[in-house]
């Protein structure tokens, strides 16, 4: 793409737009992406081949740990370990660009990984790990105009201003307490850039947390970046780029509507929830593309709200609807279908509807060793806690809070190869006071293209 820009095939604006779209997967390598040109149409192929070896001290987690609860000690899963080999985090993407017309730039993005289908189950591991199913990560079209930019399709949610603030970790994301979600949406945004400051504002109507709500979720955000204060930033495992000091504030409002807690249900019960996220990236020891070595940066995120479990990975907190009363003469209570994913809205024992509430934060540090900056060390800590899971299920099954931390080492022996190692510790506290801990070790390698 850098060559296409120098030859005038694409404009500086088109070049900058492509780097933003590919940055989460390719980082600084995006400028050298494999781009094929036919006339004034351009297609960029990008992605990486990743292999992971993951050891856990319990049998609680798949490759993606997310916010999955750790099995309690004294249970079979809590007392036995696990080893997983996987390439399912590998991904492949295409970015397609149409010729600019009257100042309007149109582009499309298709990005896939291999996490489709069911999670590994007893008797099905060979199928899941050796012949995984392709899954859509991004599938969208974007129109960039002199007035506003419009995006339609699946991409990162605006909440948390993803993927700009993902932590530097070898762990396959999302990580505990970190906002991590891609949704179908319609987004309108505006970016104003000066030599010193970039200001962004955006509004989005997103896929609702349940289709029976009949209204989309609404999200809004503001972001400020100070362009002359920069440092290298690694997001997730494969991507390292140069980023400025920035802060983003985003919000989410959604409505849910469940069948009443009775059999048969004839009416609905509704609740409206709101959430807030504040994210930041702070260069402490500055760095640039030409000088990454001996640079240091901090990243952080605070989020709080209700009914937003789908904005995180595998966050349910162990909550569950109680059983309906057993009819006279019946052997068991009737089944209750809430028409919504678990962990968002739950009935209590009295039949009152509640949105599950969470407050979370995540902080990280990343340091690029002196020299070329091809050796990176990072560490992260996160905490998520709920004030109301205690009343939304059995105390021995519901999570009060979770703590997570990790330390990571990255090494780039070649520009196209990244190796990484991680140690992580997951610690759950259940609402009955019991604690469950899982320790994880990860070795990863990626070939980037």
C-alpha positions as a Markdown table, in Angstrom:
| # | Residue | x | y | z |
|---|---|---|---|---|
| 1 | Unk | 0.0 | 0.0 | 0.0 |
| 2 | Unk | 2.9 | 2.3 | 0.7 |
| 3 | Unk | 4.0 | 1.8 | -2.9 |
| 4 | Unk | 0.5 | 2.5 | -4.2 |
| 5 | Unk | 0.3 | 5.7 | -2.3 |
| 6 | Unk | 3.7 | 6.9 | -3.7 |
| 7 | Unk | 2.6 | 6.1 | -7.2 |
| 8 | Unk | -0.7 | 8.0 | -6.7 |
| 9 | Unk | -2.9 | 4.9 | -7.2 |
| 10 | Unk | -4.4 | 5.6 | -3.7 |
| 11 | Unk | -4.7 | 9.0 | -1.9 |
| 12 | Unk | -3.2 | 9.7 | 1.5 |
| 13 | Unk | -6.8 | 9.6 | 2.9 |
| 14 | Unk | -7.4 | 6.1 | 1.4 |
| 15 | Unk | -4.0 | 5.0 | 2.7 |
| 16 | Unk | -4.8 | 6.2 | 6.2 |
| 17 | Unk | -8.2 | 4.6 | 6.1 |
| 18 | Unk | -6.7 | 1.2 | 5.1 |
| 19 | Unk | -4.2 | 1.3 | 7.9 |
| 20 | Unk | -7.0 | 1.9 | 10.5 |
| 21 | Unk | -8.9 | -1.1 | 9.1 |
| 22 | Unk | -6.0 | -3.5 | 9.1 |
| 23 | Unk | -4.2 | -2.2 | 12.2 |
| 24 | Unk | -5.7 | -4.6 | 14.7 |
| 25 | Unk | -4.4 | -7.6 | 12.8 |
| 26 | Unk | -1.3 | -6.3 | 11.0 |
| 27 | Unk | -0.1 | -3.3 | 13.1 |
| 28 | Unk | 2.8 | -1.4 | 11.5 |
| 29 | Unk | 3.0 | -4.2 | 8.8 |
| 30 | Unk | -0.3 | -3.0 | 7.3 |
| 31 | Unk | 1.6 | -0.4 | 5.1 |
| 32 | Unk | 3.4 | -3.3 | 3.4 |
| 33 | Unk | 0.2 | -5.4 | 3.0 |
| 34 | Unk | -0.3 | -7.6 | -0.1 |
| 35 | Unk | -2.4 | -5.4 | -2.3 |
| 36 | Unk | -3.6 | -6.3 | -5.8 |
| 37 | Unk | -4.8 | -3.6 | -8.2 |
| 38 | Unk | -7.1 | -3.9 | -11.1 |
| 39 | Unk | -7.8 | -0.5 | -12.7 |
| 40 | Unk | -8.6 | 1.7 | -9.7 |
| 41 | Unk | -10.0 | -1.1 | -7.6 |
| 42 | Unk | -7.6 | -2.5 | -4.9 |
| 43 | Unk | -7.8 | -5.6 | -2.7 |
| 44 | Unk | -5.6 | -6.2 | 0.3 |
| 45 | Unk | -5.0 | -9.6 | 1.7 |
| 46 | Unk | -3.9 | -9.7 | 5.3 |
| 47 | Unk | -3.9 | -11.9 | 8.4 |
| 48 | Unk | -1.7 | -14.3 | 10.3 |
| 49 | Unk | -1.2 | -18.0 | 10.9 |
| 50 | Unk | -1.1 | -18.6 | 14.7 |
| 51 | Unk | -0.3 | -21.7 | 16.7 |
| 52 | Unk | -0.9 | -21.9 | 20.5 |
| 53 | Unk | 0.0 | -24.4 | 23.2 |
| 54 | Unk | -2.0 | -23.8 | 26.4 |
| 55 | Unk | -1.7 | -25.5 | 29.8 |
| 56 | Unk | -4.2 | -25.0 | 32.6 |
| 57 | Unk | -4.2 | -26.3 | 36.1 |
| 58 | Unk | -8.0 | -26.9 | 36.0 |
| 59 | Unk | -10.4 | -28.1 | 33.3 |
| 60 | Unk | -12.4 | -24.9 | 33.4 |
| 61 | Unk | -11.4 | -23.2 | 30.2 |
| 62 | Unk | -11.2 | -23.6 | 26.4 |
| 63 | Unk | -8.5 | -21.7 | 24.4 |
| 64 | Unk | -10.4 | -18.4 | 24.9 |
| 65 | Unk | -10.8 | -18.0 | 28.6 |
| 66 | Unk | -12.8 | -14.8 | 28.6 |
| 67 | Unk | -14.8 | -14.5 | 31.8 |
| 68 | Unk | -15.6 | -18.2 | 32.1 |
| 69 | Unk | -15.9 | -19.2 | 35.8 |
| 70 | Unk | -13.2 | -21.3 | 37.3 |
| 71 | Unk | -14.3 | -24.7 | 38.6 |
| 72 | Unk | -14.4 | -25.0 | 42.3 |
| 73 | Unk | -11.9 | -27.1 | 44.2 |
| 74 | Unk | -13.3 | -30.5 | 45.1 |
| 75 | Unk | -14.9 | -30.9 | 41.7 |
| 76 | Unk | -13.5 | -33.1 | 39.0 |
| 77 | Unk | -12.8 | -30.1 | 36.7 |
| 78 | Unk | -11.4 | -28.1 | 39.5 |
| 79 | Unk | -8.9 | -30.8 | 40.6 |
| 80 | Unk | -7.5 | -31.9 | 37.2 |
| 81 | Unk | -5.4 | -30.1 | 34.6 |
| 82 | Unk | -5.6 | -29.7 | 30.8 |
| 83 | Unk | -3.4 | -29.1 | 27.8 |
| 84 | Unk | -4.6 | -27.7 | 24.4 |
| 85 | Unk | -2.9 | -27.3 | 21.1 |
| 86 | Unk | -4.8 | -25.0 | 18.7 |
| 87 | Unk | -4.5 | -23.0 | 15.5 |
| 88 | Unk | -8.1 | -21.6 | 15.7 |
| 89 | Unk | -7.0 | -18.0 | 16.4 |
| 90 | Unk | -5.5 | -17.8 | 12.9 |
| 91 | Unk | -7.3 | -15.3 | 10.7 |
| 92 | Unk | -7.5 | -14.2 | 7.1 |
| 93 | Unk | -9.0 | -11.0 | 5.8 |
| 94 | Unk | -9.7 | -9.0 | 2.6 |
| 95 | Unk | -10.1 | -5.3 | 2.4 |
| 96 | Unk | -11.6 | -4.1 | -0.9 |
| 97 | Unk | -11.5 | -0.5 | -2.1 |
| 98 | Unk | -13.5 | 1.0 | -4.9 |
| 99 | Unk | -12.4 | 4.1 | -6.9 |
| 100 | Unk | -13.0 | 7.4 | -5.1 |
| 101 | Unk | -15.8 | 9.4 | -6.7 |
| 102 | Unk | -16.7 | 13.0 | -5.9 |
| 103 | Unk | -14.8 | 12.9 | -2.7 |
| 104 | Unk | -16.6 | 9.7 | -1.5 |
| 105 | Unk | -14.5 | 6.6 | -0.7 |
| 106 | Unk | -16.2 | 3.2 | -0.5 |
| 107 | Unk | -14.6 | 0.1 | 1.0 |
| 108 | Unk | -15.6 | -3.3 | 2.3 |
| 109 | Unk | -14.0 | -5.7 | 4.8 |
| 110 | Unk | -14.3 | -9.4 | 5.2 |
| 111 | Unk | -12.3 | -11.1 | 8.0 |
| 112 | Unk | -12.6 | -14.7 | 9.2 |
| 113 | Unk | -11.1 | -16.9 | 11.9 |
| 114 | Unk | -11.7 | -20.5 | 12.9 |
| 115 | Unk | -13.7 | -20.3 | 16.1 |
| 116 | Unk | -17.0 | -21.2 | 14.5 |
| 117 | Unk | -19.1 | -24.1 | 15.6 |
| 118 | Unk | -19.4 | -25.6 | 19.1 |
| 119 | Unk | -16.8 | -25.5 | 21.8 |
| 120 | Unk | -14.8 | -28.7 | 22.3 |
| 121 | Unk | -16.9 | -31.5 | 23.9 |
| 122 | Unk | -16.3 | -35.0 | 25.0 |
| 123 | Unk | -15.8 | -37.2 | 21.9 |
| 124 | Unk | -15.7 | -34.3 | 19.5 |
| 125 | Unk | -12.2 | -32.8 | 20.1 |
| 126 | Unk | -10.6 | -34.1 | 16.9 |
| 127 | Unk | -13.3 | -32.4 | 14.8 |
| 128 | Unk | -13.1 | -29.1 | 16.7 |
| 129 | Unk | -9.3 | -28.8 | 16.7 |
| 130 | Unk | -8.3 | -30.5 | 13.5 |
| 131 | Unk | -11.2 | -29.4 | 11.2 |
| 132 | Unk | -12.5 | -26.1 | 12.8 |
| 133 | Unk | -15.3 | -24.1 | 11.3 |
| 134 | Unk | -14.7 | -20.6 | 9.8 |
| 135 | Unk | -16.3 | -17.7 | 11.7 |
| 136 | Unk | -17.0 | -14.1 | 10.7 |
| 137 | Unk | -15.1 | -11.5 | 12.6 |
| 138 | Unk | -15.7 | -8.5 | 10.4 |
| 139 | Unk | -18.2 | -8.2 | 7.5 |
| 140 | Unk | -18.9 | -4.5 | 6.6 |
| 141 | Unk | -19.0 | -1.7 | 4.1 |
| 142 | Unk | -17.8 | 1.8 | 4.8 |
| 143 | Unk | -18.5 | 5.1 | 3.1 |
| 144 | Unk | -16.2 | 8.0 | 3.9 |
| 145 | Unk | -17.5 | 11.4 | 2.8 |
| 146 | Unk | -16.3 | 15.0 | 3.4 |
| 147 | Unk | -19.1 | 15.4 | 6.0 |
| 148 | Unk | -19.4 | 12.1 | 7.9 |
| 149 | Unk | -18.3 | 8.5 | 7.7 |
| 150 | Unk | -20.9 | 5.7 | 7.6 |
| 151 | Unk | -20.3 | 2.1 | 8.4 |
| 152 | Unk | -22.9 | -0.7 | 8.0 |
| 153 | Unk | -22.2 | -4.3 | 9.0 |
| 154 | Unk | -20.4 | -6.3 | 11.7 |
| 155 | Unk | -17.3 | -4.8 | 13.3 |
| 156 | Unk | -16.1 | -3.8 | 16.8 |
| 157 | Unk | -18.7 | -2.2 | 19.0 |
| 158 | Unk | -18.3 | 1.4 | 19.7 |
| 159 | Unk | -18.6 | 0.7 | 23.4 |
| 160 | Unk | -15.0 | 0.5 | 24.8 |
| 161 | Unk | -13.8 | 2.2 | 21.5 |
| 162 | Unk | -12.5 | -1.2 | 20.3 |
| 163 | Unk | -10.1 | -2.4 | 19.3 |
| 164 | Unk | -7.9 | 0.6 | 20.0 |
| 165 | Unk | -7.5 | -0.2 | 23.7 |
| 166 | Unk | -7.1 | -4.0 | 23.8 |
| 167 | Unk | -4.3 | -5.0 | 26.2 |
| 168 | Unk | -0.9 | -6.4 | 25.2 |
| 169 | Unk | -1.2 | -10.1 | 26.0 |
| 170 | Unk | -0.4 | -13.4 | 24.5 |
| 171 | Unk | -3.8 | -14.6 | 25.9 |
| 172 | Unk | -6.4 | -15.1 | 23.2 |
| 173 | Unk | -8.8 | -12.3 | 23.7 |
| 174 | Unk | -11.2 | -11.2 | 25.2 |
| 175 | Unk | -9.6 | -11.3 | 28.6 |
| 176 | Unk | -11.4 | -11.2 | 32.0 |
| 177 | Unk | -13.1 | -7.8 | 32.7 |
| 178 | Unk | -12.1 | -6.4 | 29.3 |
| 179 | Unk | -14.8 | -5.1 | 26.9 |
| 180 | Unk | -14.6 | -7.3 | 23.8 |
| 181 | Unk | -17.5 | -7.5 | 21.3 |
| 182 | Unk | -18.2 | -7.3 | 17.6 |
| 183 | Unk | -21.8 | -6.7 | 16.5 |
| 184 | Unk | -23.9 | -5.9 | 13.4 |
| 185 | Unk | -24.4 | -2.1 | 13.5 |
| 186 | Unk | -25.0 | 1.1 | 11.6 |
| 187 | Unk | -22.5 | 3.7 | 12.7 |
| 188 | Unk | -22.1 | 7.4 | 11.8 |
| 189 | Unk | -18.8 | 9.1 | 12.8 |
| 190 | Unk | -16.8 | 12.3 | 12.3 |
| 191 | Unk | -13.1 | 12.8 | 12.6 |
| 192 | Unk | -11.4 | 16.2 | 12.9 |
| 193 | Unk | -7.6 | 16.2 | 12.7 |
| 194 | Unk | -5.1 | 19.0 | 13.3 |
| 195 | Unk | -1.3 | 18.7 | 13.5 |
| 196 | Unk | -1.6 | 18.4 | 17.3 |
| 197 | Unk | -5.0 | 16.9 | 18.1 |
| 198 | Unk | -7.4 | 14.4 | 16.6 |
| 199 | Unk | -11.1 | 14.5 | 17.8 |
| 200 | Unk | -13.6 | 11.7 | 17.0 |
| 201 | Unk | -17.3 | 11.5 | 17.7 |
| 202 | Unk | -19.5 | 8.6 | 16.8 |
| 203 | Unk | -23.1 | 7.2 | 17.1 |
| 204 | Unk | -24.2 | 3.7 | 16.5 |
| 205 | Unk | -27.4 | 1.6 | 16.4 |
| 206 | Unk | -26.3 | -2.0 | 17.2 |
| 207 | Unk | -27.9 | -5.4 | 17.1 |
| 208 | Unk | -30.1 | -5.6 | 20.2 |
| 209 | Unk | -29.1 | -8.1 | 23.0 |
| 210 | Unk | -32.2 | -10.0 | 22.1 |
| 211 | Unk | -34.3 | -9.8 | 18.9 |
| 212 | Unk | -37.5 | -9.9 | 21.0 |
| 213 | Unk | -36.6 | -6.5 | 22.4 |
| 214 | Unk | -37.6 | -5.1 | 19.0 |
| 215 | Unk | -35.3 | -2.0 | 19.3 |
| 216 | Unk | -31.6 | -1.7 | 18.6 |
| 217 | Unk | -29.0 | -1.0 | 21.3 |
| 218 | Unk | -27.7 | 2.6 | 21.1 |
| 219 | Unk | -24.1 | 3.6 | 21.6 |
| 220 | Unk | -22.2 | 6.9 | 21.5 |
| 221 | Unk | -18.6 | 7.9 | 22.0 |
| 222 | Unk | -16.0 | 10.7 | 22.0 |
| 223 | Unk | -12.2 | 10.2 | 21.6 |
| 224 | Unk | -9.3 | 12.7 | 21.9 |
| 225 | Unk | -5.8 | 11.9 | 20.7 |
| 226 | Unk | -2.7 | 14.1 | 21.1 |
| 227 | Unk | -0.8 | 13.3 | 17.9 |
| 228 | Unk | 2.7 | 14.4 | 18.9 |
| 229 | Unk | 3.0 | 12.3 | 22.1 |
| 230 | Unk | 3.4 | 8.7 | 20.9 |
| 231 | Unk | 4.7 | 5.3 | 21.8 |
| 232 | Unk | 4.5 | 1.7 | 20.4 |
| 233 | Unk | 1.3 | 0.0 | 21.3 |
| 234 | Unk | 0.7 | -3.7 | 21.1 |
| 235 | Unk | -2.9 | -4.8 | 21.1 |
| 236 | Unk | -3.6 | -8.5 | 21.6 |
| 237 | Unk | -0.7 | -10.6 | 20.3 |
| 238 | Unk | 0.1 | -10.0 | 16.7 |
| 239 | Unk | -0.3 | -6.3 | 16.2 |
| 240 | Unk | 2.1 | -3.5 | 17.2 |
| 241 | Unk | 1.6 | 0.0 | 16.0 |
| 242 | Unk | 2.6 | 3.6 | 16.9 |
| 243 | Unk | -0.2 | 5.3 | 18.9 |
| 244 | Unk | -0.7 | 8.7 | 20.5 |
| 245 | Unk | -1.8 | 9.6 | 24.0 |
| 246 | Unk | -5.6 | 9.3 | 23.9 |
| 247 | Unk | -8.7 | 8.9 | 26.0 |
| 248 | Unk | -12.1 | 7.7 | 24.9 |
| 249 | Unk | -15.5 | 7.8 | 26.7 |
| 250 | Unk | -18.3 | 5.6 | 25.4 |
| 251 | Unk | -21.8 | 4.7 | 26.5 |
| 252 | Unk | -24.4 | 2.0 | 25.8 |
| 253 | Unk | -28.2 | 2.0 | 26.3 |
| 254 | Unk | -30.3 | -1.1 | 25.6 |
| 255 | Unk | -33.8 | -2.5 | 26.3 |
| 256 | Unk | -34.7 | -6.1 | 27.0 |
| 257 | Unk | -38.2 | -7.6 | 27.0 |
| 258 | Unk | -38.7 | -11.1 | 28.5 |
| 259 | Unk | -41.8 | -13.3 | 28.8 |
| 260 | Unk | -43.3 | -13.0 | 32.2 |
| 261 | Unk | -42.2 | -15.6 | 34.7 |
| 262 | Unk | -45.2 | -17.9 | 34.5 |
| 263 | Unk | -46.5 | -20.9 | 32.5 |
| 264 | Unk | -48.0 | -20.2 | 30.1 |
| 265 | Unk | -46.6 | -16.6 | 29.6 |
| 266 | Unk | -49.1 | -14.1 | 28.1 |
| 267 | Unk | -47.4 | -10.8 | 28.9 |
| 268 | Unk | -43.8 | -9.4 | 28.9 |
| 269 | Unk | -41.6 | -7.7 | 31.4 |
| 270 | Unk | -39.1 | -5.0 | 30.2 |
| 271 | Unk | -36.0 | -3.3 | 31.6 |
| 272 | Unk | -33.7 | -0.6 | 30.2 |
| 273 | Unk | -30.0 | -0.7 | 31.1 |
| 274 | Unk | -27.1 | 1.7 | 30.6 |
| 275 | Unk | -23.3 | 1.3 | 30.7 |
| 276 | Unk | -20.3 | 3.6 | 30.6 |
| 277 | Unk | -16.7 | 2.9 | 29.6 |
| 278 | Unk | -13.6 | 5.0 | 29.9 |
| 279 | Unk | -10.4 | 3.9 | 28.0 |
| 280 | Unk | -7.0 | 5.4 | 27.8 |
| 281 | Unk | -3.5 | 4.9 | 26.3 |
| 282 | Unk | -0.6 | 6.9 | 27.9 |
| 283 | Unk | 3.0 | 6.9 | 26.5 |
| 284 | Unk | 5.4 | 7.3 | 29.4 |
| 285 | Unk | 8.7 | 6.9 | 27.6 |
| 286 | Unk | 8.0 | 8.0 | 24.1 |
| 287 | Unk | 8.8 | 6.0 | 21.0 |
| 288 | Unk | 8.3 | 6.2 | 17.2 |
| 289 | Unk | 8.3 | 3.9 | 14.2 |
| 290 | Unk | 12.0 | 4.7 | 13.7 |
| 291 | Unk | 12.9 | 4.3 | 17.4 |
| 292 | Unk | 10.7 | 1.8 | 19.4 |
| 293 | Unk | 13.4 | 0.7 | 21.8 |
| 294 | Unk | 13.3 | 1.8 | 25.5 |
| 295 | Unk | 9.7 | 3.0 | 25.2 |
| 296 | Unk | 7.1 | 2.4 | 27.9 |
| 297 | Unk | 3.3 | 2.9 | 27.8 |
| 298 | Unk | 0.3 | 2.3 | 30.0 |
| 299 | Unk | -3.2 | 1.3 | 29.0 |
| 300 | Unk | -6.4 | 1.2 | 31.0 |
| 301 | Unk | -10.2 | 0.6 | 30.9 |
| 302 | Unk | -13.0 | 1.2 | 33.4 |
| 303 | Unk | -16.5 | 0.0 | 32.7 |
| 304 | Unk | -19.7 | -0.2 | 34.6 |
| 305 | Unk | -23.3 | -0.8 | 33.8 |
| 306 | Unk | -26.3 | -3.2 | 33.7 |
| 307 | Unk | -27.5 | -5.8 | 31.2 |
| 308 | Unk | -24.3 | -5.6 | 29.1 |
| 309 | Unk | -22.8 | -9.0 | 29.6 |
| 310 | Unk | -22.7 | -9.5 | 25.8 |
| 311 | Unk | -20.1 | -6.7 | 25.7 |
| 312 | Unk | -17.6 | -9.1 | 27.4 |
| 313 | Unk | -16.5 | -12.6 | 26.5 |
| 314 | Unk | -18.4 | -15.5 | 28.2 |
| 315 | Unk | -19.6 | -13.4 | 31.1 |
| 316 | Unk | -22.6 | -14.9 | 32.9 |
| 317 | Unk | -21.6 | -14.8 | 36.5 |
| 318 | Unk | -23.3 | -18.2 | 37.0 |
| 319 | Unk | -26.8 | -16.6 | 37.3 |
| 320 | Unk | -29.9 | -18.6 | 36.4 |
| 321 | Unk | -33.6 | -18.2 | 36.5 |
| 322 | Unk | -35.3 | -20.1 | 39.3 |
| 323 | Unk | -37.6 | -23.0 | 38.5 |
| 324 | Unk | -41.3 | -22.3 | 37.9 |
| 325 | Unk | -43.8 | -23.8 | 40.3 |
| 326 | Unk | -44.6 | -27.5 | 39.7 |
| 327 | Unk | -48.2 | -27.8 | 38.6 |
| 328 | Unk | -50.5 | -30.1 | 40.6 |
| 329 | Unk | -50.0 | -33.7 | 39.5 |
| 330 | Unk | -46.9 | -33.0 | 37.5 |
| 331 | Unk | -43.6 | -34.7 | 38.2 |
| 332 | Unk | -41.4 | -31.6 | 37.4 |
| 333 | Unk | -41.7 | -27.9 | 36.9 |
| 334 | Unk | -42.3 | -26.7 | 33.3 |
| 335 | Unk | -39.4 | -25.3 | 31.4 |
| 336 | Unk | -39.0 | -21.5 | 31.2 |
| 337 | Unk | -37.5 | -20.0 | 28.0 |
| 338 | Unk | -36.4 | -16.4 | 28.7 |
| 339 | Unk | -35.8 | -15.7 | 25.0 |
| 340 | Unk | -32.4 | -14.1 | 25.8 |
| 341 | Unk | -28.7 | -15.1 | 26.2 |
| 342 | Unk | -27.8 | -16.0 | 29.7 |
| 343 | Unk | -26.2 | -13.4 | 32.0 |
| 344 | Unk | -28.0 | -10.3 | 30.8 |
| 345 | Unk | -31.4 | -10.3 | 32.5 |
| 346 | Unk | -32.6 | -12.8 | 35.2 |
| 347 | Unk | -35.7 | -13.3 | 37.3 |
| 348 | Unk | -35.2 | -13.6 | 41.1 |
| 349 | Unk | -37.0 | -16.1 | 43.4 |
| 350 | Unk | -39.8 | -13.6 | 43.9 |
| 351 | Unk | -40.4 | -13.4 | 40.1 |
| 352 | Unk | -39.0 | -9.9 | 39.7 |
| 353 | Unk | -36.8 | -9.1 | 36.7 |
| 354 | Unk | -33.3 | -7.7 | 37.1 |
| 355 | Unk | -30.5 | -6.7 | 34.8 |
| 356 | Unk | -27.2 | -8.2 | 35.9 |
| 357 | Unk | -24.8 | -5.4 | 37.0 |
| 358 | Unk | -21.0 | -5.4 | 36.7 |
| 359 | Unk | -18.2 | -3.0 | 37.4 |
| 360 | Unk | -14.8 | -3.8 | 36.0 |
| 361 | Unk | -11.4 | -2.3 | 35.3 |
| 362 | Unk | -8.2 | -3.4 | 33.4 |
| 363 | Unk | -4.8 | -1.9 | 33.6 |
| 364 | Unk | -1.7 | -2.8 | 31.6 |
| 365 | Unk | 1.9 | -1.8 | 31.1 |
| 366 | Unk | 4.1 | -2.6 | 28.1 |
| 367 | Unk | 7.9 | -2.0 | 27.7 |
| 368 | Unk | 10.0 | -2.3 | 24.5 |
| 369 | Unk | 13.6 | -3.2 | 25.4 |
| 370 | Unk | 16.4 | -1.0 | 24.1 |
| 371 | Unk | 17.6 | -1.7 | 20.6 |
| 372 | Unk | 15.3 | -2.3 | 17.7 |
| 373 | Unk | 12.3 | -2.8 | 20.0 |
| 374 | Unk | 11.7 | -6.3 | 18.8 |
| 375 | Unk | 11.6 | -7.7 | 22.4 |
| 376 | Unk | 8.6 | -6.7 | 24.5 |
| 377 | Unk | 7.5 | -7.4 | 28.0 |
| 378 | Unk | 4.0 | -6.6 | 29.3 |
| 379 | Unk | 1.8 | -7.2 | 32.3 |
| 380 | Unk | -1.9 | -6.8 | 33.0 |
| 381 | Unk | -4.3 | -6.9 | 35.9 |
| 382 | Unk | -8.1 | -6.9 | 35.8 |
| 383 | Unk | -11.0 | -7.1 | 38.3 |
| 384 | Unk | -14.7 | -7.6 | 37.7 |
| 385 | Unk | -17.4 | -7.5 | 40.4 |
| 386 | Unk | -21.2 | -7.7 | 40.6 |
| 387 | Unk | -23.4 | -6.3 | 43.3 |
| 388 | Unk | -26.5 | -8.4 | 42.5 |
| 389 | Unk | -25.5 | -11.9 | 41.3 |
| 390 | Unk | -26.0 | -13.0 | 44.9 |
| 391 | Unk | -29.8 | -12.7 | 44.5 |
| 392 | Unk | -29.9 | -14.2 | 41.0 |
| 393 | Unk | -28.9 | -17.8 | 41.6 |
| 394 | Unk | -27.4 | -20.2 | 44.1 |
| 395 | Unk | -24.5 | -18.7 | 46.1 |
| 396 | Unk | -22.3 | -21.8 | 45.4 |
| 397 | Unk | -22.7 | -21.2 | 41.6 |
| 398 | Unk | -22.7 | -17.4 | 41.2 |
| 399 | Unk | -19.6 | -15.2 | 41.0 |
| 400 | Unk | -19.0 | -12.3 | 43.4 |
| 401 | Unk | -15.8 | -11.1 | 41.7 |
| 402 | Unk | -12.9 | -12.3 | 39.6 |
| 403 | Unk | -9.2 | -11.2 | 39.6 |
| 404 | Unk | -6.9 | -11.9 | 36.7 |
| 405 | Unk | -3.3 | -11.0 | 36.0 |
| 406 | Unk | -0.7 | -12.0 | 33.5 |
| 407 | Unk | 2.9 | -11.4 | 32.4 |
| 408 | Unk | 4.1 | -11.7 | 28.8 |
| 409 | Unk | 7.2 | -11.9 | 26.7 |
| 410 | Unk | 7.2 | -11.1 | 23.0 |
| 411 | Unk | 10.1 | -11.6 | 20.5 |
| 412 | Unk | 10.1 | -10.8 | 16.8 |
| 413 | Unk | 13.0 | -12.7 | 15.2 |
| 414 | Unk | 11.9 | -11.6 | 11.8 |
| 415 | Unk | 9.5 | -8.8 | 10.7 |
| 416 | Unk | 6.9 | -11.4 | 9.7 |
| 417 | Unk | 7.3 | -13.7 | 12.7 |
| 418 | Unk | 6.3 | -13.1 | 16.3 |
| 419 | Unk | 6.8 | -15.5 | 19.3 |
| 420 | Unk | 5.2 | -15.1 | 22.7 |
| 421 | Unk | 4.9 | -16.6 | 26.1 |
| 422 | Unk | 2.5 | -15.9 | 28.9 |
| 423 | Unk | 1.8 | -16.8 | 32.6 |
| 424 | Unk | -1.7 | -16.0 | 33.8 |
| 425 | Unk | -3.6 | -16.5 | 37.0 |
| 426 | Unk | -7.4 | -16.5 | 37.2 |
| 427 | Unk | -9.1 | -16.3 | 40.7 |
| 428 | Unk | -12.8 | -16.4 | 41.3 |
| 429 | Unk | -14.7 | -15.7 | 44.5 |
| 430 | Unk | -18.2 | -17.3 | 44.6 |
| 431 | Unk | -21.0 | -15.7 | 46.6 |
| 432 | Unk | -20.7 | -18.4 | 49.3 |
| 433 | Unk | -17.1 | -17.2 | 50.0 |
| 434 | Unk | -15.4 | -20.1 | 48.2 |
| 435 | Unk | -12.4 | -19.4 | 46.0 |
| 436 | Unk | -11.3 | -21.1 | 42.8 |
| 437 | Unk | -8.0 | -20.6 | 41.0 |
| 438 | Unk | -6.6 | -21.5 | 37.6 |
| 439 | Unk | -3.0 | -21.0 | 36.5 |
| 440 | Unk | -2.3 | -20.8 | 32.8 |
| 441 | Unk | 0.8 | -21.0 | 30.7 |
| 442 | Unk | 0.8 | -20.2 | 26.9 |
| 443 | Unk | 3.4 | -20.5 | 24.2 |
| 444 | Unk | 2.4 | -18.9 | 20.9 |
| 445 | Unk | 3.8 | -18.3 | 17.4 |
| 446 | Unk | 2.5 | -16.3 | 14.5 |
| 447 | Unk | 3.4 | -15.7 | 10.9 |
| 448 | Unk | 2.0 | -12.4 | 9.7 |
| 449 | Unk | 1.1 | -11.6 | 6.1 |
